[in-house]
Amino acid sequence: MKAERAKHPTVFGRLLGRVALVEKHEMPAVIASFLLFFFVLGGYFCVRPVRETVGTILGRDRVADLYLWTSVGSIIIIPVFGWLVARLKRSVFLPLIYGFVAVSLAVIGIVLRANEGSIAVGQFFYVFISVLALFLTSVFWAFLLELFDSRQAKRLFGVIAAGGTAGAFAGPSITYLTVSRLGNSGVLFVGAAMFVVAILCQQALLRIWKGRREGHQEDRPIGGNPFAGFMLVLRSPYLLAIALFVVLLAAANTFLYFEQLRLVKETFADPQERTKIFAALDWTVQALTILCQLFLTGRIASRLGLSVLLALVPVIMIFGFLSLAAVGTFAVLAVVFVLRRVGEYAFVRPGREILFSRVDNETKYKAKNVIDVPVYRGSDAITAQVSTALEGGALGTSAVALIGAIVATVWAVNGWWLGKRSDARES
């Protein structure tokens, strides 16, 4: 049945109802989710350009080693989060997570301002932000999977993701305008403030959730073993296939990321200029992504199915890596980089979340985080070491790009199969 577009008393609600397939009773939850994701990703993307600049200062070899530490941190955070989920209500641990992030960014900002050239502080900050990025997003979507069923998810996750994109658009824009005046350390305080606002948005969404919850949605601890997520993944062929999708995604992204570090360092000498370039790239990505999320994501998922949503970006990346192998300039990299990230945020990420829409709550919070964080970051770490070894050995950047094209080909096949499997389970 075709969704009736919602009419809402606010200007924002009416605008959202016009561009997206949102039903009237869904609108309050969609708006609250939109705003929460805006401030979560706004806070992260505000500080992300600083992380990238720190990466160029630390150098390629140190960053490759930090990927290993990031994977270790990603593994450690899973049982800690599993313990919180098992013992605390959602209304307690969700705001607690955002509060912890806000305090941590403020503390790092104070330390970084006192000693901006510290290698140790830079390394800690790089690892902290890298672990944080995937974890926060995973937790956000896990809660939304409790709010919406699989058919709603196909219609609504694109427009909700647009809230995060709007925040990711605003974050680097703020950084671009303020970094010259506030410095890199000052940008962290701005990010901390955005996470404080995210706590208020989370409280509003929790009130909506409590007002509509039924027996299986009660605000109580999920219980179980803090390490259960690992076993849930290993016992399920479906979850293992999703994990493979994430491994291939991370591998393709990491190959491209290290090429980005090399070309930006060669092209731009000044660290603050590099921060501006990274912020400008983020700004471009978010502007294009939000258009795709509002007008394309939900329609592609509902009408063409998840297989198209999940396989589209890997196919684009095949041609992107082949282009880099042929012409390895910063201009070509910038185009491929933008296409990859637009596709990931607009199509791949909502598609990945929809894959979890028909699993139980323990799988949503525990197994999903295993796949989203340690599996992703572990793949990052391995690919970083492989990429460094390949470019430092007999193979050059063109050969590495060709390997990336092969990875993207396998990724496309895996995404197509997963989409078909998920659509079959729903029918």
C-alpha positions, -999 to +999 in steps of 0.1 A: +000+000+000+014+034-010+023+056+020+002+087+025+024+118+027+022+134+061+009+169+068+026+186+097+020+220+114+057+230+113+074+243+081+102+216+085+076+188+089+057+200+058+089+201+038+099+167+050+065+153+041+067+166+006+101+151-003+098+118+016+073+090+019+065+097+055+031+088+070+014+112+094+018+090+126+055+085+118+064+122+115+073+130+152+097+100+154+112+108+120+118+145+130+133+135+164+155+109+147+165+134+120+176+160+146+194+135+168+215+122+138+221+158+128+239+166+160+257+132+164+273+134+129+276+172+131+298+168+162+318+140+147+324+157+113+332+189+130+363+173+144+370+148+116+391+173+095+413+178+126+419+140+127+428+140+090+453+168+096+468+149+125+471+119+102+492+139+077+514+152+105+519+117+120+528+103+086+517+072+066+536+046+086+524+058+120+488+060+107+491+024+094+502+013+129+474+033+145+449+013+125+461-017+145+455+001+177+422+013+165+412-024+158+423-033+193+402-004+207+372-016+186+374-050+201+377-037+237+347-014+233+323-043+224+322-062+257+321-028+275+291-018+255+277-054+259+279-050+296+260-017+295+233-031+272+229-061+295+225-041+327+212-006+319+179+006+303+181+023+269+169+055+285+201+054+306+229+041+285+221+060+252+224+095+267+253+083+288+273+075+257+268+110+242+277+126+275+309+106+276+319+117+241+312+154+249+334+153+280+362+133+262+364+158+233+365+187+257+394+171+277+413+162+245+408+198+233+423+212+266+453+188+264+459+194+227+458+232+232+485+229+258+507+208+236+495+208+200+526+192+186+525+162+209+528+129+189+513+109+218+482+132+221+478+131+183+480+093+182+455+089+211+431+114+194+433+097+161+425+063+176+397+077+198+379+094+169+383+064+146+367+040+171+341+065+180+329+071+144+316+036+137+304+030+173+281+060+175+265+054+142+259+017+150+243+025+183+220+051+167+207+028+140+203-001+165+178+020+185+160+031+153+156-006+143+134-009+174+113+020+164+106+010+128+098-023+111+115-035+079+090-019+055+091+014+073+129+012+073+130+010+035+109+042+032+123+062+062+159+053+067+170+074+037+154+106+050+166+099+086+201+094+073+197+128+056+196+143+091+231+129+097+242+142+064+229+176+072+249+175+104+279+162+085+275+191+061+273+216+089+302+202+109+330+206+084+314+240+073+318+252+109+354+239+110+362+255+077+350+289+089+364+287+125+397+267+124+418+297+115+405+316+145+400+288+171+428+265+160+425+228+157+421+223+195+393+248+196+373+229+170+371+200+195+351+222+219+326+229+192+322+192+186+317+186+223+289+212+224+271+195+196+271+162+215+256+180+245+226+190+222+225+154+210+217+143+246+186+165+245+175+151+212+179+115+224+157+123+254+130+136+231+132+104+209+131+082+240+099+099+251+083+091+217+096+055+219+082+050+254+048+065+243+044+039+215+063+009+228+046-025+231+056-055+251+087-063+231+098-027+232+099-022+270+127+000+283+146-027+302+181-042+301+185-067+273+205-090+295+228-118+283+265-122+280+286-091+271+305-112+246+274-127+230+277-106+199+307-125+187+290-159+190+258-146+173+278-136+142+298-168+140+266-190+143+246-172+115+255-175+078+234-144+072+254-123+097+286-137+084+276-125+049+270-091+063+304-092+080+320-101+046+302-071+031+317-048+057+352-064+053+351-056+016+337-022+022+364-014+046+391-028+024+380-007-006+377+025+016+412+020+032+429+015-002+414+048-013+421+066+021+458+060+019+460+072-016+442+103-004+468+109+024+496+106-001+481+129-027+470+156-003+504+157+014+521+160-019+497+187-032+493+209-001+522+218+022+505+238+050+486+218+077+458+243+081+454+243+043+450+205+044+423+209+071+405+233+048+408+209+019+394+180+039+366+202+052+358+213+016+357+177+005+334+168+034+312+198+026+308+187-011+301+151-001+273+161+024+257+185-001+253+158-027+245+130-002+215+148+013+199+153-021+203+115-028+190+106+007+159+127+004+149+119-032+165+086-041+174+062-012+139+054-001+126+051-036+154+028-048+150+005-017+112+003-020+109+000-057+141-017-069+151-036-038+181-038-015+202-056-041+204-025-062+209-002-031+239-024-019+256-032-052+254+003-068+284+018-050+307-012-054+301-011-091+310+026-092+342+019-072+353-006-098+355+021-124+369+046-098+399+024-090+405+017-127+405+055-132+431+059-104+452+032-119+452+050-152+455+086-140+466+090-104+462+127-098+445+146-070+417+158-093+408+122-102+411+111-065+388+140-054+361+128-079+364+091-069+365+101-032+334+122-034+315+095-054+325+068-029+314+087+002+282+100-013+273+065-023+283+050+011+262+075+031+232+077+008+229+040-003+253+016+015+248+027+051+210+028+050+210-005+031+233-021+057+209-010+085+179-024+067+196-058+066+192-059+105+155-049+105+142-085+110+166-097+137+160-097+175+171-070+199+202-088+212+214-092+176+206-055+169+227-042+198+254-068+202+260-087+169+255-055+149+281-037+169+306-065+164+302-062+127+301-024+126+331-018+149+358-045+154+351-062+120+352-029+102+382-016+120+400-049+119+396-049+081+409-014+081+440-024+101+448-054+079+442-034+046+464-005+059+493-029+065+488-046+031+485-012+013+517+001+030+536-031+022+524-032-014+534+004-022+567+001-003+576-030-023+576-039-059+540-028-066+533+009-073+501+029-067+486+018-100+489-019-091+473-012-057+444+006-074+439-025-096+437-047-065+411-022-052+391-028-083+391-065-078+380-061-041+352-038-053+341-065-078+337-091-051+320-065-029+294-059-056+286-096-059+283-099-022+260-069-019+237-081-046+234-115-029+227-100+005+200-077-010+183-106-027+184-126+005+169-098+026+142-091+001+133-128+000+130-130+038+106-101+038+083-115+011 
